[in-house]
Amino acid sequence: MTVDQVEEEVNAQAKAYSLTLLERNEVTEQIYGRNFDLHIVFDGSLSEILEDQKGFDWPFAIFRKKDLVINTMVEYDDAMLEEEMESLRGLEPDYMEEPVNAHISQYENGGYEIVSETKGTAIKKDILLNKMKEAVTSLETSLSLEEADCYEKAEITSESPKLMQALEEINRMAGARITYEFGENTEIVDGDRISQWLSVDEDSEVVLDSDGVKEFVDYLGKTYNTFGRVRTFKTTYGDVLQINGGDYGWWLDRATEITELSQLIQNGENTVREPAYFQTAQQYGDDDIGDTYVEVNLTAQHLFFYKDGTLILESDFVSGNVSKNYGTPTGTYPVQYTETDATLNGEDYSTPVKYWMPFNRNIGFHDASWRSTFGKNIYLTSGSHGCINMPPAAAKTMFENMKKGVAVVVYELPGTENYDTTLEKNQMDSIVPGDNESITDSTVPEDNTDTTNAAIPETIQ
């Protein structure tokens, strides 16, 4: 064969050349040399070889002869090769699927697991084009896109250390179980609830939704707070009253509870918890007063002190001076603390008392040794600045049995007056205050003010 015949034969076979592309999902495609003008250019060494090597009648055998060196160059049209690539089915938009990162599963069967990444079929076109050129130049007959690293890769794999750490952390948090007991009612924070507050961000960090925790704590407050609520109260006289006002009752410290509940979840704690409170009551339920309380009837100027359901003290008293607008407020209040040998300070006096039991800021129970009589209508014109003045012996008994948080129910009950109301109405303007008026109680001593219920909101749900 002549040089021209060899070149013609070789290039005829070059146009029949095909490259098989091995794609994912067992998809194969071919491109053909004739479609991008594939041809081979020889230099002068071919004529020398043909002169020396007689009898070669199959041109491609020349290229398989190891001791022969023929300088050739494979050439093709770059633009046409790129058009061939663009026509591949593997590059059609509806065929290419982007890879999906490995991620944490939804909460199921009490926990989470890692969902492995999805490879997808999205091809990196620039890489594929370069690999195709290399294969064509070398006259390779097949090209594996997987081996040639032509596919887009998931950024996060199931072997990611951060993802595995996130899995451990989120399962620990979802494994927490915090039980709240409100008397007969129970609220449980476990995986079913906590999982609604958990997520994993793009950096594989576990996120606890603070808004979700807050919403739950708000629910606890709205459901179980009794602070300032109207209470149905059955008096010793048998009457059932609606007692409004006062600051007695359960009062949840929501901000603290949000913080502490979040920490318990993050630690994966399993515990029974009492919420953080600004103030507590004697028991849970509709009747949060319990069976230890003080019942104060302003109308009768008479009180009853029940301890564990037993009446241990009954006494007359003198309450706030009505004529000077010092009337004792009605409502339900908690005893704030107890103190002996306190001094009650006012603008123009300083009065020592033996027993001091405040329940409404600067209003409380105390002994009044300067008074010789109690009860009846004394309070109308010669009452206190609001406190409940008690006989010393009665104050002593109350003090010895009193503790912080005991409910004080203060009310008015027309018809229980123990004086002649008709006479009182006619003579009200003519009554001259007695000597007892000048010695009345006023405010809580300054060193005790920090134990009162300061900054109480107007309404608490």
KEBAVO-319094 format. One line per field, with one value per residue (C-alpha): z, x, y; residue in one letter; residue number from 1. Coordinates in steps of 0.02 Angstrom, whole numbers, always signed. Layout:
N
up	c(Z:...)
east	c(X:...)
north	c(Y:...)
r	c(A:...)
k	c(NUM:...)
This chain:
461
up	c(+0:-35:+96:+25:+29:+211:+261:+169:+251:+425:+413:+345:+503:+608:+544:+600:+774:+922:+1105:+1225:+1378:+1532:+1642:+1807:+1817:+1684:+1547:+1395:+1253:+1100:+1004:+830:+751:+591:+688:+749:+600:+683:+575:+592:+521:+485:+462:+340:+446:+375:+201:+277:+377:+227:+128:+260:+313:+160:+171:+298:+226:+382:+424:+610:+633:+610:+772:+866:+814:+969:+881:+754:+789:+685:+727:+711:+772:+807:+759:+773:+774:+954:+926:+845:+987:+1113:+1015:+1025:+1213:+1229:+1136:+1264:+1355:+1517:+1505:+1479:+1622:+1661:+1674:+1781:+1968:+2090:+2230:+2401:+2556:+2693:+2833:+2995:+2975:+3045:+3224:+3216:+3335:+3477:+3388:+3236:+3110:+2967:+2793:+2669:+2531:+2358:+2215:+2084:+1898:+1882:+1768:+1779:+1596:+1597:+1672:+1550:+1399:+1451:+1483:+1315:+1228:+1317:+1268:+1086:+1071:+1136:+1027:+1184:+1149:+1316:+1454:+1628:+1693:+1871:+1861:+1772:+1917:+1802:+1925:+2052:+2228:+2389:+2507:+2661:+2665:+2792:+2852:+2898:+3077:+3107:+3050:+3162:+3307:+3268:+3269:+3441:+3507:+3436:+3501:+3673:+3674:+3608:+3741:+3881:+3984:+4102:+4203:+4280:+4416:+4453:+4584:+4491:+4323:+4236:+4090:+4007:+3896:+3800:+3627:+3544:+3603:+3602:+3422:+3367:+3433:+3359:+3190:+3109:+3013:+2857:+2964:+3046:+3209:+3314:+3349:+3492:+3447:+3592:+3528:+3544:+3722:+3763:+3691:+3802:+3959:+3916:+3908:+4082:+4147:+4066:+4125:+4303:+4361:+4491:+4538:+4563:+4506:+4573:+4700:+4761:+4950:+5080:+5240:+5417:+5418:+5278:+5142:+4975:+4910:+4753:+4819:+4698:+4714:+4801:+4741:+4812:+4699:+4586:+4482:+4359:+4328:+4141:+4092:+4217:+4171:+3985:+4023:+4142:+4036:+3884:+3984:+4043:+3863:+3803:+3941:+3898:+4077:+4141:+4294:+4386:+4397:+4494:+4387:+4438:+4527:+4582:+4708:+4757:+4833:+4964:+4838:+4654:+4587:+4591:+4779:+4791:+4967:+5051:+5230:+5316:+5299:+5389:+5359:+5393:+5401:+5398:+5425:+5586:+5633:+5670:+5603:+5599:+5583:+5517:+5521:+5432:+5430:+5617:+5689:+5808:+5830:+5828:+5876:+5860:+5783:+5727:+5542:+5438:+5484:+5363:+5405:+5348:+5193:+5271:+5250:+5237:+5055:+5021:+4921:+4942:+4991:+5044:+5209:+5152:+5305:+5494:+5609:+5795:+5876:+5720:+5715:+5613:+5548:+5487:+5448:+5628:+5734:+5757:+5844:+5904:+5894:+5957:+5815:+5634:+5490:+5331:+5192:+5078:+5057:+5211:+5282:+5401:+5566:+5726:+5910:+5971:+6157:+6162:+6127:+6268:+6158:+5987:+5864:+5846:+5761:+5820:+5644:+5572:+5658:+5763:+5654:+5595:+5438:+5359:+5467:+5569:+5753:+5864:+6050:+6101:+6154:+5991:+5890:+5984:+5944:+5761:+5751:+5826:+5695:+5546:+5400:+5238:+5097:+5203:+5120:+5199:+5135:+5172:+5136:+5185:+5228:+5261:+5398:+5509:+5600:+5788:+5826:+5800:+5619:+5633:+5782:+5697:+5542:+5644:+5757:+5635:+5617:+5804:+5862:+5923:+5894:+6053:+6113:+6015:+5850:+5876:+5889:+5728:+5615:+5451:+5340:+5344:+5418:+5283:+5314:+5274:+5112:+5005:+5055:+4996:+4828:+4736:+4552:+4538:+4369:+4358:+4277:+4268:+4157)
east	c(+0:+59:+68:-88:-178:-130:-184:-348:-381:-335:-446:-589:-579:-559:-727:-802:-725:-847:-826:-945:-991:-1031:-1149:-1238:-1395:-1320:-1347:-1230:-1213:-1099:-1018:-944:-787:-875:-985:-839:-719:-599:-444:-262:-113:+51:+225:+361:+408:+262:+342:+504:+415:+315:+476:+557:+405:+334:+175:+77:-96:-191:-150:-194:-67:+65:+9:+22:+199:+301:+466:+392:+381:+260:+228:+43:-78:-262:-362:-547:-662:-677:-842:-920:-859:-938:-1101:-1094:-1075:-1220:-1332:-1307:-1463:-1365:-1358:-1542:-1616:-1755:-1628:-1496:-1531:-1428:-1343:-1425:-1319:-1322:-1433:-1520:-1686:-1854:-1889:-1959:-1969:-1893:-1741:-1648:-1528:-1417:-1492:-1351:-1313:-1391:-1266:-1384:-1344:-1289:-1136:-996:-992:-820:-743:-836:-780:-597:-610:-692:-551:-422:-512:-533:-353:-298:-428:-502:-660:-748:-754:-827:-898:-892:-706:-670:-751:-875:-1022:-1069:-1036:-1134:-1046:-1095:-1078:-1136:-956:-948:-880:-987:-1143:-1107:-1078:-1243:-1330:-1262:-1312:-1488:-1524:-1463:-1577:-1727:-1695:-1730:-1887:-1942:-2100:-2198:-2323:-2462:-2560:-2665:-2610:-2448:-2358:-2219:-2082:-2011:-1948:-2117:-2127:-1942:-1921:-2037:-1910:-1753:-1671:-1499:-1433:-1323:-1167:-1228:-1262:-1410:-1530:-1656:-1799:-1812:-1982:-2048:-1985:-2059:-2227:-2231:-2183:-2314:-2440:-2388:-2412:-2582:-2641:-2575:-2546:-2676:-2599:-2733:-2877:-3054:-3084:-3241:-3228:-3347:-3339:-3353:-3524:-3580:-3588:-3502:-3412:-3317:-3156:-3075:-2908:-2747:-2587:-2599:-2570:-2450:-2345:-2225:-2056:-2064:-1895:-1802:-1904:-1866:-1680:-1679:-1792:-1682:-1529:-1613:-1655:-1479:-1410:-1531:-1596:-1728:-1805:-1961:-1958:-2047:-2051:-1965:-2090:-2094:-2223:-2308:-2475:-2516:-2574:-2622:-2798:-2949:-2934:-2753:-2777:-2782:-2837:-2715:-2769:-2828:-3005:-3025:-3202:-3185:-3370:-3372:-3193:-3164:-3040:-3022:-2856:-2869:-2719:-2730:-2918:-2933:-2984:-2842:-2877:-3027:-3009:-3077:-2961:-2953:-2921:-2886:-2966:-3111:-3138:-2960:-2966:-2848:-2972:-2891:-2904:-3003:-2931:-2824:-2642:-2494:-2403:-2237:-2132:-2137:-2029:-2014:-1975:-2006:-2026:-2165:-2111:-2222:-2199:-2220:-2196:-2096:-2193:-2115:-2216:-2177:-2255:-2256:-2334:-2356:-2467:-2506:-2344:-2342:-2504:-2500:-2550:-2467:-2497:-2566:-2527:-2583:-2762:-2877:-3023:-3042:-3182:-3350:-3344:-3175:-3102:-3225:-3145:-2999:-2928:-2752:-2662:-2720:-2644:-2740:-2714:-2731:-2734:-2556:-2604:-2695:-2549:-2430:-2535:-2545:-2359:-2313:-2417:-2386:-2268:-2228:-2354:-2508:-2661:-2751:-2929:-2995:-3178:-3330:-3493:-3641:-3754:-3614:-3582:-3569:-3626:-3785:-3767:-3917:-3843:-3676:-3748:-3835:-3687:-3542:-3509:-3515:-3393:-3227:-3076:-3003:-2823:-2787:-2793:-2625:-2532:-2563:-2456:-2385:-2254:-2140:-1968:-1844:-1733:-1879:-1938:-1838:-1948:-2111:-2193:-2119:-2150:-2303:-2387:-2566:-2624:-2551:-2624)
north	c(+0:+172:+308:+387:+222:+195:+369:+348:+180:+239:+394:+291:+187:+346:+408:+243:+267:+273:+312:+226:+329:+225:+324:+293:+187:+71:+200:+196:+318:+331:+470:+442:+510:+559:+679:+786:+762:+643:+611:+561:+654:+560:+629:+567:+417:+318:+305:+240:+107:+50:+35:-75:-176:-265:-363:-262:-263:-208:-28:-34:-174:-40:+43:-121:-155:-108:-86:+35:+221:+319:+500:+535:+668:+639:+791:+837:+987:+1051:+1140:+987:+874:+992:+987:+798:+809:+932:+811:+673:+616:+619:+809:+837:+942:+818:+677:+760:+743:+842:+744:+749:+769:+639:+703:+662:+573:+623:+567:+391:+243:+342:+413:+477:+397:+453:+448:+413:+535:+514:+521:+587:+600:+781:+790:+917:+969:+1047:+889:+777:+877:+867:+681:+653:+747:+641:+480:+533:+588:+418:+330:+248:+152:+180:+309:+278:+442:+371:+330:+494:+590:+677:+684:+816:+754:+772:+891:+790:+602:+475:+462:+646:+663:+817:+727:+578:+697:+783:+614:+575:+746:+748:+573:+624:+775:+680:+549:+673:+649:+787:+755:+898:+852:+976:+883:+756:+823:+776:+858:+759:+827:+678:+635:+654:+835:+879:+817:+956:+1081:+1000:+1026:+1011:+1161:+1169:+1156:+995:+1086:+1032:+1176:+1180:+1296:+1419:+1478:+1301:+1286:+1456:+1408:+1254:+1353:+1483:+1341:+1286:+1463:+1486:+1315:+1308:+1487:+1538:+1705:+1838:+1729:+1746:+1608:+1526:+1521:+1448:+1550:+1485:+1566:+1451:+1583:+1549:+1704:+1750:+1823:+1945:+2033:+1990:+1909:+1733:+1583:+1492:+1610:+1530:+1610:+1585:+1656:+1547:+1394:+1416:+1423:+1275:+1165:+1198:+1146:+986:+942:+978:+866:+726:+722:+602:+683:+739:+928:+1064:+1222:+1382:+1495:+1675:+1617:+1455:+1407:+1276:+1148:+1123:+1119:+1232:+1244:+1300:+1370:+1200:+1170:+1288:+1470:+1625:+1688:+1874:+1945:+2134:+2160:+2059:+2111:+1929:+1800:+1612:+1521:+1343:+1227:+1060:+1082:+1113:+1282:+1327:+1512:+1626:+1809:+1984:+2114:+2294:+2327:+2483:+2649:+2673:+2857:+2897:+2788:+2661:+2519:+2347:+2281:+2124:+1980:+1825:+1848:+1740:+1769:+1840:+1796:+1798:+1902:+1935:+2102:+2205:+2393:+2471:+2640:+2780:+2963:+3018:+2862:+2703:+2565:+2402:+2242:+2067:+1968:+2026:+1927:+2033:+1966:+2116:+2211:+2325:+2258:+2111:+2032:+2092:+2110:+2277:+2286:+2468:+2420:+2364:+2312:+2232:+2198:+2285:+2456:+2520:+2508:+2633:+2782:+2718:+2581:+2548:+2603:+2441:+2304:+2177:+2227:+2074:+2040:+1990:+1813:+1782:+1853:+1738:+1583:+1633:+1667:+1499:+1408:+1521:+1493:+1581:+1554:+1521:+1597:+1744:+1767:+1942:+1980:+2080:+1993:+2108:+2043:+1979:+2144:+2123:+2300:+2402:+2462:+2579:+2668:+2675:+2756:+2892:+2927:+2908:+3093:+3127:+2994:+3064:+2952:+2881:+2881:+2722:+2814:+2898:+2732:+2637:+2530:+2588:+2511:+2360:+2402:+2450:+2299:+2184:+2263:+2144:+1998:+2076:+2045:+2193:+2226:+2114:+2131:+2188:+2027:+1854:+1722)
r	c(M:T:V:D:Q:V:E:E:E:V:N:A:Q:A:K:A:Y:S:L:T:L:L:E:R:N:E:V:T:E:Q:I:Y:G:R:N:F:D:L:H:I:V:F:D:G:S:L:S:E:I:L:E:D:Q:K:G:F:D:W:P:F:A:I:F:R:K:K:D:L:V:I:N:T:M:V:E:Y:D:D:A:M:L:E:E:E:M:E:S:L:R:G:L:E:P:D:Y:M:E:E:P:V:N:A:H:I:S:Q:Y:E:N:G:G:Y:E:I:V:S:E:T:K:G:T:A:I:K:K:D:I:L:L:N:K:M:K:E:A:V:T:S:L:E:T:S:L:S:L:E:E:A:D:C:Y:E:K:A:E:I:T:S:E:S:P:K:L:M:Q:A:L:E:E:I:N:R:M:A:G:A:R:I:T:Y:E:F:G:E:N:T:E:I:V:D:G:D:R:I:S:Q:W:L:S:V:D:E:D:S:E:V:V:L:D:S:D:G:V:K:E:F:V:D:Y:L:G:K:T:Y:N:T:F:G:R:V:R:T:F:K:T:T:Y:G:D:V:L:Q:I:N:G:G:D:Y:G:W:W:L:D:R:A:T:E:I:T:E:L:S:Q:L:I:Q:N:G:E:N:T:V:R:E:P:A:Y:F:Q:T:A:Q:Q:Y:G:D:D:D:I:G:D:T:Y:V:E:V:N:L:T:A:Q:H:L:F:F:Y:K:D:G:T:L:I:L:E:S:D:F:V:S:G:N:V:S:K:N:Y:G:T:P:T:G:T:Y:P:V:Q:Y:T:E:T:D:A:T:L:N:G:E:D:Y:S:T:P:V:K:Y:W:M:P:F:N:R:N:I:G:F:H:D:A:S:W:R:S:T:F:G:K:N:I:Y:L:T:S:G:S:H:G:C:I:N:M:P:P:A:A:A:K:T:M:F:E:N:M:K:K:G:V:A:V:V:V:Y:E:L:P:G:T:E:N:Y:D:T:T:L:E:K:N:Q:M:D:S:I:V:P:G:D:N:E:S:I:T:D:S:T:V:P:E:D:N:T:D:T:T:N:A:A:I:P:E:T:I:Q)
k	c(1:2:3:4:5:6:7:8:9:10:11:12:13:14:15:16:17:18:19:20:21:22:23:24:25:26:27:28:29:30:31:32:33:34:35:36:37:38:39:40:41:42:43:44:45:46:47:48:49:50:51:52:53:54:55:56:57:58:59:60:61:62:63:64:65:66:67:68:69:70:71:72:73:74:75:76:77:78:79:80:81:82:83:84:85:86:87:88:89:90:91:92:93:94:95:96:97:98:99:100:101:102:103:104:105:106:107:108:109:110:111:112:113:114:115:116:117:118:119:120:121:122:123:124:125:126:127:128:129:130:131:132:133:134:135:136:137:138:139:140:141:142:143:144:145:146:147:148:149:150:151:152:153:154:155:156:157:158:159:160:161:162:163:164:165:166:167:168:169:170:171:172:173:174:175:176:177:178:179:180:181:182:183:184:185:186:187:188:189:190:191:192:193:194:195:196:197:198:199:200:201:202:203:204:205:206:207:208:209:210:211:212:213:214:215:216:217:218:219:220:221:222:223:224:225:226:227:228:229:230:231:232:233:234:235:236:237:238:239:240:241:242:243:244:245:246:247:248:249:250:251:252:253:254:255:256:257:258:259:260:261:262:263:264:265:266:267:268:269:270:271:272:273:274:275:276:277:278:279:280:281:282:283:284:285:286:287:288:289:290:291:292:293:294:295:296:297:298:299:300:301:302:303:304:305:306:307:308:309:310:311:312:313:314:315:316:317:318:319:320:321:322:323:324:325:326:327:328:329:330:331:332:333:334:335:336:337:338:339:340:341:342:343:344:345:346:347:348:349:350:351:352:353:354:355:356:357:358:359:360:361:362:363:364:365:366:367:368:369:370:371:372:373:374:375:376:377:378:379:380:381:382:383:384:385:386:387:388:389:390:391:392:393:394:395:396:397:398:399:400:401:402:403:404:405:406:407:408:409:410:411:412:413:414:415:416:417:418:419:420:421:422:423:424:425:426:427:428:429:430:431:432:433:434:435:436:437:438:439:440:441:442:443:444:445:446:447:448:449:450:451:452:453:454:455:456:457:458:459:460:461)
